[in-house]
């Protein structure tokens, strides 16, 4: 499977029934590493919403389901 675009969206609850949404889309080149681009995109969105806590939820798994790399 060839991935050409990655899209990440996050909604932040502001309280009082209000929320803020921020989303970004990245186009992938053949030379780009998919996991690295996805992780960076998520970090940008979290930073823009003020949720820059250093935690990113992307994980890369082997075919047998073992976690190779946590980001």
mmJSON file of the N, C-alpha and C atoms, coordinates in Angstrom:
{"data_MODEL":{"atom_site":{
"group_PDB":["ATOM","ATOM","ATOM","ATOM","ATOM","ATOM","ATOM","ATOM","ATOM","ATOM","ATOM","ATOM","ATOM","ATOM","ATOM","ATOM","ATOM","ATOM","ATOM","ATOM","ATOM","ATOM","ATOM","ATOM","ATOM","ATOM","ATOM","ATOM","ATOM","ATOM","ATOM","ATOM","ATOM","ATOM","ATOM","ATOM","ATOM","ATOM","ATOM","ATOM","ATOM","ATOM","ATOM","ATOM","ATOM","ATOM","ATOM","ATOM","ATOM","ATOM","ATOM","ATOM","ATOM","ATOM","ATOM","ATOM","ATOM","ATOM","ATOM","ATOM","ATOM","ATOM","ATOM","ATOM","ATOM","ATOM","ATOM","ATOM","ATOM","ATOM","ATOM","ATOM","ATOM","ATOM","ATOM","ATOM","ATOM","ATOM","ATOM","ATOM","ATOM","ATOM","ATOM","ATOM","ATOM","ATOM","ATOM","ATOM","ATOM","ATOM","ATOM","ATOM","ATOM","ATOM","ATOM","ATOM","ATOM","ATOM","ATOM","ATOM","ATOM","ATOM","ATOM","ATOM","ATOM","ATOM","ATOM","ATOM","ATOM","ATOM","ATOM","ATOM","ATOM","ATOM","ATOM","ATOM","ATOM","ATOM","ATOM","ATOM","ATOM","ATOM","ATOM","ATOM","ATOM","ATOM","ATOM","ATOM","ATOM","ATOM","ATOM","ATOM","ATOM","ATOM","ATOM","ATOM","ATOM","ATOM","ATOM","ATOM","ATOM","ATOM","ATOM","ATOM","ATOM","ATOM","ATOM","ATOM","ATOM","ATOM","ATOM","ATOM","ATOM","ATOM","ATOM","ATOM","ATOM","ATOM","ATOM","ATOM","ATOM","ATOM","ATOM","ATOM","ATOM","ATOM","ATOM","ATOM","ATOM","ATOM","ATOM","ATOM","ATOM","ATOM","ATOM","ATOM","ATOM","ATOM","ATOM","ATOM","ATOM","ATOM","ATOM","ATOM","ATOM","ATOM","ATOM","ATOM","ATOM","ATOM","ATOM","ATOM","ATOM","ATOM","ATOM","ATOM","ATOM","ATOM","ATOM","ATOM","ATOM","ATOM","ATOM","ATOM","ATOM","ATOM","ATOM","ATOM","ATOM","ATOM","ATOM","ATOM","ATOM"],
"id":[1,2,3,4,5,6,7,8,9,10,11,12,13,14,15,16,17,18,19,20,21,22,23,24,25,26,27,28,29,30,31,32,33,34,35,36,37,38,39,40,41,42,43,44,45,46,47,48,49,50,51,52,53,54,55,56,57,58,59,60,61,62,63,64,65,66,67,68,69,70,71,72,73,74,75,76,77,78,79,80,81,82,83,84,85,86,87,88,89,90,91,92,93,94,95,96,97,98,99,100,101,102,103,104,105,106,107,108,109,110,111,112,113,114,115,116,117,118,119,120,121,122,123,124,125,126,127,128,129,130,131,132,133,134,135,136,137,138,139,140,141,142,143,144,145,146,147,148,149,150,151,152,153,154,155,156,157,158,159,160,161,162,163,164,165,166,167,168,169,170,171,172,173,174,175,176,177,178,179,180,181,182,183,184,185,186,187,188,189,190,191,192,193,194,195,196,197,198,199,200,201,202,203,204,205,206,207,208,209,210,211,212,213],
"type_symbol":["N","C","C","N","C","C","N","C","C","N","C","C","N","C","C","N","C","C","N","C","C","N","C","C","N","C","C","N","C","C","N","C","C","N","C","C","N","C","C","N","C","C","N","C","C","N","C","C","N","C","C","N","C","C","N","C","C","N","C","C","N","C","C","N","C","C","N","C","C","N","C","C","N","C","C","N","C","C","N","C","C","N","C","C","N","C","C","N","C","C","N","C","C","N","C","C","N","C","C","N","C","C","N","C","C","N","C","C","N","C","C","N","C","C","N","C","C","N","C","C","N","C","C","N","C","C","N","C","C","N","C","C","N","C","C","N","C","C","N","C","C","N","C","C","N","C","C","N","C","C","N","C","C","N","C","C","N","C","C","N","C","C","N","C","C","N","C","C","N","C","C","N","C","C","N","C","C","N","C","C","N","C","C","N","C","C","N","C","C","N","C","C","N","C","C","N","C","C","N","C","C","N","C","C","N","C","C","N","C","C","N","C","C"],
"label_atom_id":["N","CA","C","N","CA","C","N","CA","C","N","CA","C","N","CA","C","N","CA","C","N","CA","C","N","CA","C","N","CA","C","N","CA","C","N","CA","C","N","CA","C","N","CA","C","N","CA","C","N","CA","C","N","CA","C","N","CA","C","N","CA","C","N","CA","C","N","CA","C","N","CA","C","N","CA","C","N","CA","C","N","CA","C","N","CA","C","N","CA","C","N","CA","C","N","CA","C","N","CA","C","N","CA","C","N","CA","C","N","CA","C","N","CA","C","N","CA","C","N","CA","C","N","CA","C","N","CA","C","N","CA","C","N","CA","C","N","CA","C","N","CA","C","N","CA","C","N","CA","C","N","CA","C","N","CA","C","N","CA","C","N","CA","C","N","CA","C","N","CA","C","N","CA","C","N","CA","C","N","CA","C","N","CA","C","N","CA","C","N","CA","C","N","CA","C","N","CA","C","N","CA","C","N","CA","C","N","CA","C","N","CA","C","N","CA","C","N","CA","C","N","CA","C","N","CA","C","N","CA","C","N","CA","C","N","CA","C","N","CA","C","N","CA","C","N","CA","C"],
"label_alt_id":[null,null,null,null,null,null,null,null,null,null,null,null,null,null,null,null,null,null,null,null,null,null,null,null,null,null,null,null,null,null,null,null,null,null,null,null,null,null,null,null,null,null,null,null,null,null,null,null,null,null,null,null,null,null,null,null,null,null,null,null,null,null,null,null,null,null,null,null,null,null,null,null,null,null,null,null,null,null,null,null,null,null,null,null,null,null,null,null,null,null,null,null,null,null,null,null,null,null,null,null,null,null,null,null,null,null,null,null,null,null,null,null,null,null,null,null,null,null,null,null,null,null,null,null,null,null,null,null,null,null,null,null,null,null,null,null,null,null,null,null,null,null,null,null,null,null,null,null,null,null,null,null,null,null,null,null,null,null,null,null,null,null,null,null,null,null,null,null,null,null,null,null,null,null,null,null,null,null,null,null,null,null,null,null,null,null,null,null,null,null,null,null,null,null,null,null,null,null,null,null,null,null,null,null,null,null,null,null,null,null,null,null,null],
"label_comp_id":["UNK","UNK","UNK","UNK","UNK","UNK","UNK","UNK","UNK","UNK","UNK","UNK","UNK","UNK","UNK","UNK","UNK","UNK","UNK","UNK","UNK","UNK","UNK","UNK","UNK","UNK","UNK","UNK","UNK","UNK","UNK","UNK","UNK","UNK","UNK","UNK","UNK","UNK","UNK","UNK","UNK","UNK","UNK","UNK","UNK","UNK","UNK","UNK","UNK","UNK","UNK","UNK","UNK","UNK","UNK","UNK","UNK","UNK","UNK","UNK","UNK","UNK","UNK","UNK","UNK","UNK","UNK","UNK","UNK","UNK","UNK","UNK","UNK","UNK","UNK","UNK","UNK","UNK","UNK","UNK","UNK","UNK","UNK","UNK","UNK","UNK","UNK","UNK","UNK","UNK","UNK","UNK","UNK","UNK","UNK","UNK","UNK","UNK","UNK","UNK","UNK","UNK","UNK","UNK","UNK","UNK","UNK","UNK","UNK","UNK","UNK","UNK","UNK","UNK","UNK","UNK","UNK","UNK","UNK","UNK","UNK","UNK","UNK","UNK","UNK","UNK","UNK","UNK","UNK","UNK","UNK","UNK","UNK","UNK","UNK","UNK","UNK","UNK","UNK","UNK","UNK","UNK","UNK","UNK","UNK","UNK","UNK","UNK","UNK","UNK","UNK","UNK","UNK","UNK","UNK","UNK","UNK","UNK","UNK","UNK","UNK","UNK","UNK","UNK","UNK","UNK","UNK","UNK","UNK","UNK","UNK","UNK","UNK","UNK","UNK","UNK","UNK","UNK","UNK","UNK","UNK","UNK","UNK","UNK","UNK","UNK","UNK","UNK","UNK","UNK","UNK","UNK","UNK","UNK","UNK","UNK","UNK","UNK","UNK","UNK","UNK","UNK","UNK","UNK","UNK","UNK","UNK","UNK","UNK","UNK","UNK","UNK","UNK"],
"label_asym_id":["A","A","A","A","A","A","A","A","A","A","A","A","A","A","A","A","A","A","A","A","A","A","A","A","A","A","A","A","A","A","A","A","A","A","A","A","A","A","A","A","A","A","A","A","A","A","A","A","A","A","A","A","A","A","A","A","A","A","A","A","A","A","A","A","A","A","A","A","A","A","A","A","A","A","A","A","A","A","A","A","A","A","A","A","A","A","A","A","A","A","A","A","A","A","A","A","A","A","A","A","A","A","A","A","A","A","A","A","A","A","A","A","A","A","A","A","A","A","A","A","A","A","A","A","A","A","A","A","A","A","A","A","A","A","A","A","A","A","A","A","A","A","A","A","A","A","A","A","A","A","A","A","A","A","A","A","A","A","A","A","A","A","A","A","A","A","A","A","A","A","A","A","A","A","A","A","A","A","A","A","A","A","A","A","A","A","A","A","A","A","A","A","A","A","A","A","A","A","A","A","A","A","A","A","A","A","A","A","A","A","A","A","A"],
"label_entity_id":["1","1","1","1","1","1","1","1","1","1","1","1","1","1","1","1","1","1","1","1","1","1","1","1","1","1","1","1","1","1","1","1","1","1","1","1","1","1","1","1","1","1","1","1","1","1","1","1","1","1","1","1","1","1","1","1","1","1","1","1","1","1","1","1","1","1","1","1","1","1","1","1","1","1","1","1","1","1","1","1","1","1","1","1","1","1","1","1","1","1","1","1","1","1","1","1","1","1","1","1","1","1","1","1","1","1","1","1","1","1","1","1","1","1","1","1","1","1","1","1","1","1","1","1","1","1","1","1","1","1","1","1","1","1","1","1","1","1","1","1","1","1","1","1","1","1","1","1","1","1","1","1","1","1","1","1","1","1","1","1","1","1","1","1","1","1","1","1","1","1","1","1","1","1","1","1","1","1","1","1","1","1","1","1","1","1","1","1","1","1","1","1","1","1","1","1","1","1","1","1","1","1","1","1","1","1","1","1","1","1","1","1","1"],
"label_seq_id":[1,1,1,2,2,2,3,3,3,4,4,4,5,5,5,6,6,6,7,7,7,8,8,8,9,9,9,10,10,10,11,11,11,12,12,12,13,13,13,14,14,14,15,15,15,16,16,16,17,17,17,18,18,18,19,19,19,20,20,20,21,21,21,22,22,22,23,23,23,24,24,24,25,25,25,26,26,26,27,27,27,28,28,28,29,29,29,30,30,30,31,31,31,32,32,32,33,33,33,34,34,34,35,35,35,36,36,36,37,37,37,38,38,38,39,39,39,40,40,40,41,41,41,42,42,42,43,43,43,44,44,44,45,45,45,46,46,46,47,47,47,48,48,48,49,49,49,50,50,50,51,51,51,52,52,52,53,53,53,54,54,54,55,55,55,56,56,56,57,57,57,58,58,58,59,59,59,60,60,60,61,61,61,62,62,62,63,63,63,64,64,64,65,65,65,66,66,66,67,67,67,68,68,68,69,69,69,70,70,70,71,71,71],
"pdbx_PDB_ins_code":[null,null,null,null,null,null,null,null,null,null,null,null,null,null,null,null,null,null,null,null,null,null,null,null,null,null,null,null,null,null,null,null,null,null,null,null,null,null,null,null,null,null,null,null,null,null,null,null,null,null,null,null,null,null,null,null,null,null,null,null,null,null,null,null,null,null,null,null,null,null,null,null,null,null,null,null,null,null,null,null,null,null,null,null,null,null,null,null,null,null,null,null,null,null,null,null,null,null,null,null,null,null,null,null,null,null,null,null,null,null,null,null,null,null,null,null,null,null,null,null,null,null,null,null,null,null,null,null,null,null,null,null,null,null,null,null,null,null,null,null,null,null,null,null,null,null,null,null,null,null,null,null,null,null,null,null,null,null,null,null,null,null,null,null,null,null,null,null,null,null,null,null,null,null,null,null,null,null,null,null,null,null,null,null,null,null,null,null,null,null,null,null,null,null,null,null,null,null,null,null,null,null,null,null,null,null,null,null,null,null,null,null,null],
"Cartn_x":[0.842,0.0,0.886,0.557,1.318,0.496,1.032,0.364,0.846,-0.081,0.273,0.002,-0.961,-1.371,-1.651,-1.26,-1.588,-2.387,-3.44,-4.311,-4.448,-4.247,-4.42,-5.267,-6.255,-7.181,-7.343,-7.376,-7.565,-8.536,-9.434,-10.397,-10.063,-9.925,-9.604,-10.839,-11.238,-12.372,-11.926,-12.597,-12.271,-13.145,-14.131,-15.079,-16.247,-17.263,-18.458,-19.044,-19.019,-19.571,-18.878,-17.629,-16.846,-15.676,-15.26,-14.1,-13.333,-12.093,-11.237,-10.714,-10.773,-10.313,-9.136,-8.136,-6.992,-6.647,-6.45,-6.106,-5.061,-4.247,-3.206,-3.164,-2.72,-2.549,-1.15,-0.496,0.844,0.847,1.473,1.681,3.003,3.013,4.167,4.932,6.245,7.121,7.633,8.136,8.66,9.833,10.604,11.782,11.428,10.207,9.793,9.505,9.825,9.465,8.082,7.15,5.742,5.545,6.128,5.939,6.502,7.649,8.255,7.375,6.843,5.985,4.7,4.096,2.857,3.092,4.195,4.522,4.756,5.479,5.744,4.452,3.576,2.29,1.46,1.434,0.698,1.302,2.62,3.281,2.933,2.893,2.533,1.117,0.189,-1.208,-1.347,-0.745,-0.815,-0.191,0.916,1.574,0.667,0.037,-0.826,-2.039,-2.475,-3.604,-3.157,-1.851,-1.35,-1.361,-1.285,-1.289,0.092,1.115,2.472,3.021,2.589,3.032,4.093,4.567,5.619,5.131,3.828,3.291,2.676,3.12,2.596,2.125,1.005,0.39,0.746,1.579,1.919,2.812,2.531,3.351,3.567,4.693,5.008,5.106,4.406,4.352,4.961,5.491,5.942,4.727,4.934,3.825,3.201,3.979,3.436,2.867,2.793,2.126,3.012,4.31,5.2,5.485,5.552,5.87,7.367,7.694,9.088,9.544,8.658,9.048,7.859,7.992,6.987,7.47,6.558,6.913,6.245],
"Cartn_y":[-1.174,0.0,1.235,2.174,3.418,4.552,5.163,6.28,7.576,8.419,9.681,10.89,10.76,11.879,11.394,12.208,11.932,13.123,12.826,13.873,13.612,14.661,14.52,15.677,15.347,16.341,16.085,17.155,17.025,18.104,17.724,18.657,18.825,20.068,20.386,20.974,20.388,20.883,22.112,23.229,24.478,24.705,23.86,24.049,24.896,24.995,25.803,25.46,24.178,23.694,24.285,24.662,25.196,24.257,24.258,23.461,24.178,23.747,24.288,23.108,23.226,22.16,22.66,21.808,22.126,20.866,21.013,19.869,20.26,19.285,19.497,18.285,18.539,17.487,17.588,16.446,16.413,15.496,15.946,15.099,14.359,13.078,12.22,12.011,12.217,11.882,10.458,9.866,8.506,8.405,9.471,9.448,9.638,10.08,10.32,9.011,8.979,7.834,8.11,7.24,7.441,7.707,6.89,7.037,8.368,8.764,10.033,11.221,11.194,12.283,12.335,11.184,11.137,11.655,11.265,11.707,13.213,13.739,15.182,15.967,15.458,16.112,16.164,15.07,15.031,16.017,16.076,17.019,18.463,18.812,20.171,20.529,19.624,19.886,20.043,19.147,19.246,20.555,20.952,22.205,23.402,23.405,24.532,24.647,23.527,23.552,23.743,23.874,24.052,22.774,21.633,20.335,19.701,20.495,20.004,19.375,18.143,17.458,16.402,16.336,15.393,13.989,13.755,12.415,12.34,11.364,11.137,9.689,9.445,8.124,7.198,7.632,6.786,5.629,4.455,3.27,2.517,1.878,1.076,-0.378,-1.247,-2.659,-3.544,-4.684,-5.694,-6.495,-7.394,-8.198,-9.08,-9.511,-10.365,-9.566,-8.247,-7.424,-6.852,-7.108,-6.554,-5.074,-4.279,-2.87,-2.728,-2.134,-1.907,-0.568,0.401,1.765,2.54,3.102,4.021,5.439,6.315,7.729,8.569],
"Cartn_z":[0.0,0.0,0.0,-0.825,-0.916,-0.301,0.738,1.405,0.759,0.367,-0.278,0.604,1.519,2.358,3.775,4.758,6.155,6.676,7.392,7.948,9.438,10.255,11.703,12.207,13.036,13.574,15.064,15.846,17.293,17.75,18.645,19.211,20.69,21.119,22.511,23.184,24.304,25.071,25.854,25.639,26.328,27.558,27.758,28.853,28.396,29.229,28.919,27.55,27.198,25.935,24.711,24.85,23.743,23.461,22.205,21.828,20.723,20.54,19.493,18.685,17.368,16.488,15.671,15.55,14.696,13.92,12.624,11.802,10.769,10.397,9.393,8.462,7.242,6.255,5.681,5.505,4.934,3.718,2.646,1.474,1.665,1.348,1.576,0.277,0.342,-0.777,-0.594,-1.66,-1.573,-0.608,-0.463,0.409,1.888,2.196,3.58,4.302,5.587,6.422,7.011,6.726,7.082,8.574,9.426,10.87,11.368,10.864,11.272,10.87,9.663,9.189,10.013,10.273,11.056,12.473,13.067,14.422,14.465,13.517,13.458,13.25,12.408,12.161,13.439,14.167,15.429,16.43,16.517,17.431,17.092,15.802,15.39,15.843,15.611,15.973,17.487,18.262,19.719,20.217,19.619,20.002,19.719,18.564,18.199,19.108,19.694,20.628,22.073,22.286,23.643,24.451,23.779,24.446,24.312,24.252,24.027,25.303,25.591,26.809,26.532,25.291,24.945,24.654,24.785,24.549,23.156,22.407,21.072,21.019,20.371,20.441,19.285,18.367,17.218,17.645,17.107,17.372,16.074,15.975,14.802,15.236,14.544,14.922,13.83,14.259,13.309,12.849,11.906,11.387,12.467,13.458,14.516,15.69,15.553,16.558,17.642,17.596,18.613,18.32,19.377,19.229,18.971,17.838,17.483,18.023,17.983,18.306,18.846,20.015,20.561,20.327,19.99,19.78,20.817],
"occupancy":[1.0,1.0,1.0,1.0,1.0,1.0,1.0,1.0,1.0,1.0,1.0,1.0,1.0,1.0,1.0,1.0,1.0,1.0,1.0,1.0,1.0,1.0,1.0,1.0,1.0,1.0,1.0,1.0,1.0,1.0,1.0,1.0,1.0,1.0,1.0,1.0,1.0,1.0,1.0,1.0,1.0,1.0,1.0,1.0,1.0,1.0,1.0,1.0,1.0,1.0,1.0,1.0,1.0,1.0,1.0,1.0,1.0,1.0,1.0,1.0,1.0,1.0,1.0,1.0,1.0,1.0,1.0,1.0,1.0,1.0,1.0,1.0,1.0,1.0,1.0,1.0,1.0,1.0,1.0,1.0,1.0,1.0,1.0,1.0,1.0,1.0,1.0,1.0,1.0,1.0,1.0,1.0,1.0,1.0,1.0,1.0,1.0,1.0,1.0,1.0,1.0,1.0,1.0,1.0,1.0,1.0,1.0,1.0,1.0,1.0,1.0,1.0,1.0,1.0,1.0,1.0,1.0,1.0,1.0,1.0,1.0,1.0,1.0,1.0,1.0,1.0,1.0,1.0,1.0,1.0,1.0,1.0,1.0,1.0,1.0,1.0,1.0,1.0,1.0,1.0,1.0,1.0,1.0,1.0,1.0,1.0,1.0,1.0,1.0,1.0,1.0,1.0,1.0,1.0,1.0,1.0,1.0,1.0,1.0,1.0,1.0,1.0,1.0,1.0,1.0,1.0,1.0,1.0,1.0,1.0,1.0,1.0,1.0,1.0,1.0,1.0,1.0,1.0,1.0,1.0,1.0,1.0,1.0,1.0,1.0,1.0,1.0,1.0,1.0,1.0,1.0,1.0,1.0,1.0,1.0,1.0,1.0,1.0,1.0,1.0,1.0,1.0,1.0,1.0,1.0,1.0,1.0,1.0,1.0,1.0,1.0,1.0,1.0],
"B_iso_or_equiv":[0.0,0.0,0.0,0.0,0.0,0.0,0.0,0.0,0.0,0.0,0.0,0.0,0.0,0.0,0.0,0.0,0.0,0.0,0.0,0.0,0.0,0.0,0.0,0.0,0.0,0.0,0.0,0.0,0.0,0.0,0.0,0.0,0.0,0.0,0.0,0.0,0.0,0.0,0.0,0.0,0.0,0.0,0.0,0.0,0.0,0.0,0.0,0.0,0.0,0.0,0.0,0.0,0.0,0.0,0.0,0.0,0.0,0.0,0.0,0.0,0.0,0.0,0.0,0.0,0.0,0.0,0.0,0.0,0.0,0.0,0.0,0.0,0.0,0.0,0.0,0.0,0.0,0.0,0.0,0.0,0.0,0.0,0.0,0.0,0.0,0.0,0.0,0.0,0.0,0.0,0.0,0.0,0.0,0.0,0.0,0.0,0.0,0.0,0.0,0.0,0.0,0.0,0.0,0.0,0.0,0.0,0.0,0.0,0.0,0.0,0.0,0.0,0.0,0.0,0.0,0.0,0.0,0.0,0.0,0.0,0.0,0.0,0.0,0.0,0.0,0.0,0.0,0.0,0.0,0.0,0.0,0.0,0.0,0.0,0.0,0.0,0.0,0.0,0.0,0.0,0.0,0.0,0.0,0.0,0.0,0.0,0.0,0.0,0.0,0.0,0.0,0.0,0.0,0.0,0.0,0.0,0.0,0.0,0.0,0.0,0.0,0.0,0.0,0.0,0.0,0.0,0.0,0.0,0.0,0.0,0.0,0.0,0.0,0.0,0.0,0.0,0.0,0.0,0.0,0.0,0.0,0.0,0.0,0.0,0.0,0.0,0.0,0.0,0.0,0.0,0.0,0.0,0.0,0.0,0.0,0.0,0.0,0.0,0.0,0.0,0.0,0.0,0.0,0.0,0.0,0.0,0.0,0.0,0.0,0.0,0.0,0.0,0.0],
"pdbx_formal_charge":[null,null,null,null,null,null,null,null,null,null,null,null,null,null,null,null,null,null,null,null,null,null,null,null,null,null,null,null,null,null,null,null,null,null,null,null,null,null,null,null,null,null,null,null,null,null,null,null,null,null,null,null,null,null,null,null,null,null,null,null,null,null,null,null,null,null,null,null,null,null,null,null,null,null,null,null,null,null,null,null,null,null,null,null,null,null,null,null,null,null,null,null,null,null,null,null,null,null,null,null,null,null,null,null,null,null,null,null,null,null,null,null,null,null,null,null,null,null,null,null,null,null,null,null,null,null,null,null,null,null,null,null,null,null,null,null,null,null,null,null,null,null,null,null,null,null,null,null,null,null,null,null,null,null,null,null,null,null,null,null,null,null,null,null,null,null,null,null,null,null,null,null,null,null,null,null,null,null,null,null,null,null,null,null,null,null,null,null,null,null,null,null,null,null,null,null,null,null,null,null,null,null,null,null,null,null,null,null,null,null,null,null,null],
"auth_seq_id":[1,1,1,2,2,2,3,3,3,4,4,4,5,5,5,6,6,6,7,7,7,8,8,8,9,9,9,10,10,10,11,11,11,12,12,12,13,13,13,14,14,14,15,15,15,16,16,16,17,17,17,18,18,18,19,19,19,20,20,20,21,21,21,22,22,22,23,23,23,24,24,24,25,25,25,26,26,26,27,27,27,28,28,28,29,29,29,30,30,30,31,31,31,32,32,32,33,33,33,34,34,34,35,35,35,36,36,36,37,37,37,38,38,38,39,39,39,40,40,40,41,41,41,42,42,42,43,43,43,44,44,44,45,45,45,46,46,46,47,47,47,48,48,48,49,49,49,50,50,50,51,51,51,52,52,52,53,53,53,54,54,54,55,55,55,56,56,56,57,57,57,58,58,58,59,59,59,60,60,60,61,61,61,62,62,62,63,63,63,64,64,64,65,65,65,66,66,66,67,67,67,68,68,68,69,69,69,70,70,70,71,71,71],
"auth_comp_id":["UNK","UNK","UNK","UNK","UNK","UNK","UNK","UNK","UNK","UNK","UNK","UNK","UNK","UNK","UNK","UNK","UNK","UNK","UNK","UNK","UNK","UNK","UNK","UNK","UNK","UNK","UNK","UNK","UNK","UNK","UNK","UNK","UNK","UNK","UNK","UNK","UNK","UNK","UNK","UNK","UNK","UNK","UNK","UNK","UNK","UNK","UNK","UNK","UNK","UNK","UNK","UNK","UNK","UNK","UNK","UNK","UNK","UNK","UNK","UNK","UNK","UNK","UNK","UNK","UNK","UNK","UNK","UNK","UNK","UNK","UNK","UNK","UNK","UNK","UNK","UNK","UNK","UNK","UNK","UNK","UNK","UNK","UNK","UNK","UNK","UNK","UNK","UNK","UNK","UNK","UNK","UNK","UNK","UNK","UNK","UNK","UNK","UNK","UNK","UNK","UNK","UNK","UNK","UNK","UNK","UNK","UNK","UNK","UNK","UNK","UNK","UNK","UNK","UNK","UNK","UNK","UNK","UNK","UNK","UNK","UNK","UNK","UNK","UNK","UNK","UNK","UNK","UNK","UNK","UNK","UNK","UNK","UNK","UNK","UNK","UNK","UNK","UNK","UNK","UNK","UNK","UNK","UNK","UNK","UNK","UNK","UNK","UNK","UNK","UNK","UNK","UNK","UNK","UNK","UNK","UNK","UNK","UNK","UNK","UNK","UNK","UNK","UNK","UNK","UNK","UNK","UNK","UNK","UNK","UNK","UNK","UNK","UNK","UNK","UNK","UNK","UNK","UNK","UNK","UNK","UNK","UNK","UNK","UNK","UNK","UNK","UNK","UNK","UNK","UNK","UNK","UNK","UNK","UNK","UNK","UNK","UNK","UNK","UNK","UNK","UNK","UNK","UNK","UNK","UNK","UNK","UNK","UNK","UNK","UNK","UNK","UNK","UNK"],
"auth_asym_id":["A","A","A","A","A","A","A","A","A","A","A","A","A","A","A","A","A","A","A","A","A","A","A","A","A","A","A","A","A","A","A","A","A","A","A","A","A","A","A","A","A","A","A","A","A","A","A","A","A","A","A","A","A","A","A","A","A","A","A","A","A","A","A","A","A","A","A","A","A","A","A","A","A","A","A","A","A","A","A","A","A","A","A","A","A","A","A","A","A","A","A","A","A","A","A","A","A","A","A","A","A","A","A","A","A","A","A","A","A","A","A","A","A","A","A","A","A","A","A","A","A","A","A","A","A","A","A","A","A","A","A","A","A","A","A","A","A","A","A","A","A","A","A","A","A","A","A","A","A","A","A","A","A","A","A","A","A","A","A","A","A","A","A","A","A","A","A","A","A","A","A","A","A","A","A","A","A","A","A","A","A","A","A","A","A","A","A","A","A","A","A","A","A","A","A","A","A","A","A","A","A","A","A","A","A","A","A","A","A","A","A","A","A"],
"auth_atom_id":["N","CA","C","N","CA","C","N","CA","C","N","CA","C","N","CA","C","N","CA","C","N","CA","C","N","CA","C","N","CA","C","N","CA","C","N","CA","C","N","CA","C","N","CA","C","N","CA","C","N","CA","C","N","CA","C","N","CA","C","N","CA","C","N","CA","C","N","CA","C","N","CA","C","N","CA","C","N","CA","C","N","CA","C","N","CA","C","N","CA","C","N","CA","C","N","CA","C","N","CA","C","N","CA","C","N","CA","C","N","CA","C","N","CA","C","N","CA","C","N","CA","C","N","CA","C","N","CA","C","N","CA","C","N","CA","C","N","CA","C","N","CA","C","N","CA","C","N","CA","C","N","CA","C","N","CA","C","N","CA","C","N","CA","C","N","CA","C","N","CA","C","N","CA","C","N","CA","C","N","CA","C","N","CA","C","N","CA","C","N","CA","C","N","CA","C","N","CA","C","N","CA","C","N","CA","C","N","CA","C","N","CA","C","N","CA","C","N","CA","C","N","CA","C","N","CA","C","N","CA","C","N","CA","C","N","CA","C","N","CA","C","N","CA","C","N","CA","C"],
"pdbx_PDB_model_num":[1,1,1,1,1,1,1,1,1,1,1,1,1,1,1,1,1,1,1,1,1,1,1,1,1,1,1,1,1,1,1,1,1,1,1,1,1,1,1,1,1,1,1,1,1,1,1,1,1,1,1,1,1,1,1,1,1,1,1,1,1,1,1,1,1,1,1,1,1,1,1,1,1,1,1,1,1,1,1,1,1,1,1,1,1,1,1,1,1,1,1,1,1,1,1,1,1,1,1,1,1,1,1,1,1,1,1,1,1,1,1,1,1,1,1,1,1,1,1,1,1,1,1,1,1,1,1,1,1,1,1,1,1,1,1,1,1,1,1,1,1,1,1,1,1,1,1,1,1,1,1,1,1,1,1,1,1,1,1,1,1,1,1,1,1,1,1,1,1,1,1,1,1,1,1,1,1,1,1,1,1,1,1,1,1,1,1,1,1,1,1,1,1,1,1,1,1,1,1,1,1,1,1,1,1,1,1,1,1,1,1,1,1]
}}}
